[in-house]
Amino acid sequence: MIKEKDVINLKVPFPDISSGLARVIHMYICVGNDKEALFVKSQTYKPRLLTLVNNSIVEESDINRNPFSKKTLIDLDKEFHISKDLVISKDSLCRNRPDVCDELFAEINQKIIEPNHEMLNEQLLLTLNPDYLSTR
C-alpha cells in the first residue's frame, strides 16, 4: 500500500491520453491516502516551467531529502486523485529513495493551498501502467 510521502513513477493521462504526461513517466508524491490516493507531480526543473505554474517548490537533488536525480519542480497547482479501486504496486516506488523527508513533506503541505483536483481516468491509468496498477 502506498502511503503519504511515498514517491511513485507513473504515466498519467492528463489532460488526455496523448499528452506529455501520458507518454513519459513522471514522479508523483503521495500527499493523501484516505478515501482516494492524492498525488502532486514533480518533474525535472526547467526555468520556463515557472511561467506555467502558480504554486510550486523547486527542490535540489539530495538523497537525504528526496529521490530526485536532478533539480526538480514540484507542481502544487494540481492534486491528482486515484480511486481506491486501483491498487498501486510497491514496484512503482522510486528505487534510490522511496519517499521524501519529513521536512519537505511539511513544506508541501504548508504551501499546497486550494489546488485544482483532477480525478484520473482509471481505465486509461491501467492501460498506461500495467506493471504498476491493478484493480481490487
C-alpha positions as CSV (number, residue, x, y, z in Angstrom):
1,M,0.0,0.0,0.0
2,I,1.3,3.4,-1.0
3,K,1.4,5.9,1.9
4,E,1.9,9.6,2.4
5,K,5.4,10.9,1.4
6,D,5.9,8.0,-1.0
7,V,7.2,8.9,-4.5
8,I,5.9,6.8,-7.3
9,N,6.6,6.6,-11.1
10,L,3.6,6.7,-13.4
11,K,2.4,7.8,-16.8
12,V,-0.7,9.9,-16.3
13,P,-3.4,10.6,-18.9
14,F,-3.7,14.3,-18.2
15,P,-5.2,16.4,-19.7
16,D,-5.7,13.5,-22.2
17,I,-4.2,10.2,-23.4
18,S,-2.0,12.0,-26.0
19,S,-0.4,14.5,-23.5
20,G,3.2,14.5,-22.5
21,L,2.3,13.2,-19.0
22,A,0.8,10.1,-20.7
23,R,3.9,9.5,-22.9
24,V,6.6,9.8,-20.3
25,I,6.9,8.5,-16.7
26,H,7.0,11.3,-14.1
27,M,7.4,11.1,-10.3
28,Y,4.3,11.8,-8.1
29,I,4.4,12.5,-4.4
30,C,1.6,11.0,-2.3
31,V,0.1,13.8,-0.3
32,G,-3.0,12.0,1.0
33,N,-4.3,8.4,1.2
34,D,-7.7,8.3,2.7
35,K,-10.8,7.7,0.5
36,E,-8.6,8.0,-2.6
37,A,-4.9,8.5,-3.2
38,L,-3.8,12.1,-3.8
39,F,-0.6,13.0,-5.6
40,V,1.3,16.0,-6.8
41,K,3.6,15.9,-9.8
42,S,7.3,16.5,-9.9
43,Q,9.5,16.9,-13.0
44,T,12.9,18.0,-13.9
45,Y,13.3,21.7,-13.4
46,K,13.4,24.0,-16.4
47,P,13.1,27.8,-16.0
48,R,10.2,28.0,-18.4
49,L,8.1,25.7,-16.1
50,L,8.0,28.6,-13.6
51,T,5.9,30.5,-16.1
52,L,3.4,27.6,-16.3
53,V,2.6,27.1,-12.6
54,N,1.5,29.5,-9.9
55,N,2.4,27.4,-6.8
56,S,5.5,25.2,-6.7
57,I,8.6,24.1,-4.9
58,V,12.0,23.9,-6.6
59,E,14.0,21.1,-4.9
60,E,17.6,20.3,-5.4
61,S,18.7,16.7,-5.8
62,D,19.6,15.4,-2.3
63,I,19.2,11.7,-1.4
64,N,18.8,12.8,2.3
65,R,15.6,14.7,1.3
66,N,14.2,13.2,-1.9
67,P,14.7,10.6,-4.7
68,F,15.3,13.2,-7.4
69,S,18.4,12.8,-9.5
70,K,18.2,16.3,-10.8
71,K,16.9,19.7,-9.7
72,T,13.1,19.3,-9.6
73,L,10.0,21.4,-9.7
74,I,7.1,20.1,-7.5
75,D,3.8,21.4,-9.0
76,L,1.4,22.3,-6.3
77,D,-1.3,23.8,-8.6
78,K,-2.9,20.3,-9.2
79,E,-3.7,17.4,-7.0
80,F,-4.2,14.1,-8.9
81,H,-6.8,11.7,-7.4
82,I,-6.6,8.0,-7.9
83,S,-9.5,5.9,-6.8
84,K,-9.1,3.3,-4.0
85,D,-10.4,0.8,-6.5
86,L,-6.9,0.8,-8.0
87,V,-4.0,-0.9,-6.3
88,I,-0.7,0.9,-6.7
89,S,2.2,-1.6,-6.7
90,K,5.3,-1.1,-4.5
91,D,7.2,-1.6,-7.8
92,S,6.2,1.9,-8.7
93,L,8.2,3.4,-5.8
94,C,11.4,5.2,-6.7
95,R,14.4,2.9,-6.3
96,N,17.1,5.2,-4.8
97,R,14.7,6.5,-2.1
98,P,11.0,5.6,-1.9
99,D,9.8,8.9,-0.2
100,V,10.5,12.5,0.6
101,C,11.8,13.6,4.0
102,D,9.5,14.9,6.7
103,E,10.8,18.5,6.3
104,L,10.0,18.5,2.5
105,F,6.6,16.8,3.1
106,A,5.7,19.5,5.7
107,E,6.7,22.3,3.2
108,I,4.5,20.7,0.5
109,N,1.5,20.6,2.9
110,Q,2.1,24.1,4.1
111,K,2.3,25.5,0.5
112,I,-0.4,23.5,-1.2
113,I,-3.5,25.7,-0.9
114,E,-6.7,25.0,-2.9
115,P,-5.2,23.0,-5.7
116,N,-7.2,22.0,-8.8
117,H,-8.5,18.5,-8.1
118,E,-8.1,16.2,-11.1
119,M,-9.7,12.8,-10.9
120,L,-7.8,10.5,-13.2
121,N,-9.5,8.0,-15.6
122,E,-8.9,4.6,-14.1
123,Q,-9.1,2.6,-17.4
124,L,-6.5,4.9,-19.0
125,L,-4.3,4.7,-16.0
126,L,-4.4,0.9,-16.1
127,T,-3.7,0.9,-19.8
128,L,-0.6,3.2,-19.4
129,N,0.7,1.5,-16.2
130,P,0.0,-2.3,-16.4
131,D,3.1,-3.1,-14.4
132,Y,2.2,-0.7,-11.6
133,L,-1.6,-0.7,-11.3
134,S,-4.3,-3.3,-10.9
135,T,-7.9,-3.3,-9.8
136,R,-9.2,-4.6,-6.4
